[in-house]
Each structure stands twice: as C-alpha cells, then as structure tokens.
Amino acid sequence: MTAASIPFSPALANDRYKYKYLIAITVSLASVLELLDTSIVNVAIPHMMGNLGATLDQIAWVSTGYIVANVIVLPITGWLSAYFGRQRYFAGSIALFTLASFMCGNAGSLGALVFWRIVQGLGGGALLSTSQAILYEEFPREEYGTAMAIFGVGVMVGPTLGPTVGGWITDTYGWPWIFYINIPFGMLALALTLSFINDSLHQERAESVDWLGLGLLAIGVGSLQIMLERGERLDWWASSQIRLLAIASVVSLVTFIWHELRTEHPVVDLRILKSRQLAVGVLFGLVLGVCLYATVFVLPVYLQTIRNFTANQTGLVILPGALASAFTMGFMGRLQGKFDGRLSIAAGIGIFALSMWKHAHFTTESGFPDFFWPLIFRGVGLGLIFVPLTNLALADLPMSRIPNGTGLFNLMRQLGGSVGIALSATLLQRFTSIHRADLAANVTQYSEAARERIAAITQALIGRGDLPALAQTKAIGFVNGIVTTQAMMLSFEQLFLLFGAAFVLSLPLLLLMHRSRGPAAAGAAH
C-alpha cells in the first residue's frame, strides 16, 4: 500500500479504523447500486420493447446479459483485486458501472443496450464481493457483525426497492432514467472510494494470468446462467439450445475444477474449500439463494396475477418485510459474537418456515392486512440468517483469502437464486396444469353445482341484454377463468410450503459448522 495514493493516509496511520463508517457507507452504496440494477429493469421491459421494436425473447437479454456478466466476475473478484490493487479495482469497477449506465440510457438499439448491460454487469459484479472483503479488513474483529449488518441492509433492501423505484421512474420520466439515476450515486461512490479506501494490507498479487481457467469459467458459468434464465421459456430439455448449454456448462466446469486444482496460480483458488466451515457456508448460501430468490419471484407473480396489484402496490406490500429485515440485521450486528451464530440461523430458518406456512394460507381475496405479518416474519427470519451465516462461512480463512471466500459465497448465493427462480417458474406451470386438470374434472355437465353456477351466470348476462347463446358461452368462459385462478392459487400455496420445507431440511448443515471465532482468525496470516 502506498501512502501517497490515499489522501487521508496520515490520519489512517494514527487510527486505522477512524473512517470505518464512511468506508461502510461507500461500499454499501456501491452494492445497492449493483443489486438495484438487477431488479429495477424488469418493470421497464414492456416500455423498452415498444421503444426498441424488440420481442420479449430478444429484450430478455437486457436482464440475462447483466446477470451472466455478474456471475462470471463474482468468483474472480479476489484475484482481480489482488492483480490490480484493491483501490484501483474497486474504483475502476464503479467507474465502468457508471459509464455503462449512461451508455445504456443513451442506447438507440437493442444490440447497443444489451452490449452496455453486459459491460455494466462486468463492472457491477465486483462491487458485492469486494465490498464484503473491504469491510472485514476495515473493521476490528469484534465489530464484524456491525459491518455485515450495514452491508446486509443494502443487500436486502436494494432488490426489494428495485421494482417499485423502477416502476415510478419509468412511468414518470421514461425507461432511460432507470439507468441515468445511477450516475450521480456512482460518481459519489467513486469519489468516496478514491478518498477513503486503501489497498489491502494482506493481498498477494498474482504473478501470472490464468487465461485457460478464466476462459473455462466464463464458458461454464455463463452457459449455466443462460440455461437457467431461458430454460422455462424454451421448455427445458425439449430445446436443443438448452441441451447444448447444459453440455457446455458441465464439460467446462469439470475441466475448470481439474485445471484450477493443478495450476500454480489459479484464477479461482478452490483450495480454500478445504476449510469445512467455508465449504458448508457456501452450500448453505446456495440453499439460501434458492429459497430467498424463489419466494421473492413467486410473491409478486401471485400479487399481480391473482390479486391484480400494480408494480407500486406490490412494492408497498413487500416494503415492510424489507424494513423488518434491515432492522433485524442492524440489531443482530450489535449482538454478533455474544452468542452462537448457529442458534440465530436456526431461529431464522424456523421463523422463515413459519412465514411460508402463513404464505400458504393466502387466498384469491387476501388483502394488505393479510400480507403484513407473514412478510414481517419473513424479513425477521432472513435478518437473523444473513449476518451470522456470512461470518460463520468466512471464520476460518486468513485475511488474505477473504476476497476469494466472499467471491465464492456470493457466486453460490447468486447461482442458487437463478436455480430458485427457474425452479419456481417451472413448478408453478407444472403444478397449475395438474391442479387445473383435477378441478376441471369436477366441472362437467354431470356436475349439478357446475350446471347451477353456469345457469345463474347465464341468466345474469341475459338480464344485462346478452343473447342467450352468447351469454352461455361467456358463462362457461367465466367459470373456466375461475378454475384456472383457483388452480394457480393452489400452486402458489404449494410452492410456499415447498421452499419453506426445503430451508428447514438444510438445518443439519449447521452441525458441520463450529461456533465462529471471527473471520480471519489467523489474523494477518497469509
């Protein structure tokens, strides 16, 4: 680390933790920008389609390209941070993200927009993992819980606010402004980074570039992410494209693992997974990603298809749970280290499961009061899990390996999220078909209740002036709509219970972890 490169080095030399909260705000702001952009675009998709003359399948690459680029960068953030120097890499990533945001808003064609979204994703992918690594070094060990709580608030609230903020900006100013809004905040984060963030005291600069490992990782993880993003739309294994992506992903990732374990200077140091604590934490992160993102995906679909809520109304329903999660994480950060983190995770999973059980009691008539407490419980449960799980996962790593650990942890949570969304979308469709067939079997001309209902609706329509034949056709269509809605409602209830149960089944993993002694227990060990 060179003192000349940091304006506040003399003060930091006297008290290295003097600016820890400013640093926490800086990295949290950068992380919120990255996560907000993952979800903010989705509500503007119809406007982009009309403006750019794109089909739904084409415009989907605006989201897919960003997430794929994110996922490819995540596991190599530790290596890139060491290669370029942490301050330059983090500042450069923010600058790239901000420039790409401007270019996305200025894009006049679909090709240009997708290209700059990929560039934006390459810049944004660094922000999450590098932010965590910075916090672990810039806070004293006894305050790791506080650091992760500050960071976790952004991680939880960012994706939640995305659809609401995106909907309001798109309706008020137009879709380019969902990208332009990043520019002032990106410039602020860049200025704060250059002022307060140092190079790591423990980083070990890579001596050479593992180009083969980098290429295999990009092909393997990129193919897997595209397959998960597009699988449901292309009917999974019925599509030759999905089969080809699956083969490319498996072959590339298996070869990548073999190569990384044999090469002297790997782009991703998989040897750190010898730490059982990290290996179990990464697996737990995968399960967390599946259950978190699946339920985050399913709930708005239920609210907007069954309850006909707007994007803004959906955001207002979800907001109290996000605030409860943020409050819980802040509270947990103050208590971190005073009790066994595994107990907090177990309690969080229990409360999350209770929330999912309450979600499974939602109906086609549920309103705001019915959603409030289940979502509060969900937020509290996730708040009890996030901070302790992160600290437990990284507890046995020396400080020089923390960037690699955070990269792998965030990668698995992101991939878990993609699996969760793909799985929930597929199961929703399959469950709905099954339930619809079961319900329709009882709505026939031989069912007295069905005949009476159709007759009553037909008479009501005739009373409004419809011709008898047309009225009966409309009545049958109306009943068909009720059957479909009820089938979907049963499917949503089933999915909530399924993901709640899946999280509970992951509890035995806690037995494989020990109580955290605090990340970087080895201090400044290399």
Helices and strands as residue ranges (DSSP letters): G 3-5, H 9-14, H 20-39, G 42-44, H 45-52, H 56-73, G 74-76, H 77-84, H 86-106, H 110-138, G 141-143, H 144-173, H 177-180, H 182-196, H 211-230, G 236-238, H 240-262, G 270-274, H 276-305, H 311-335, H 341-359, H 368-393, G 399-401, H 402-440, H 448-463, H 468-505, G 507-512
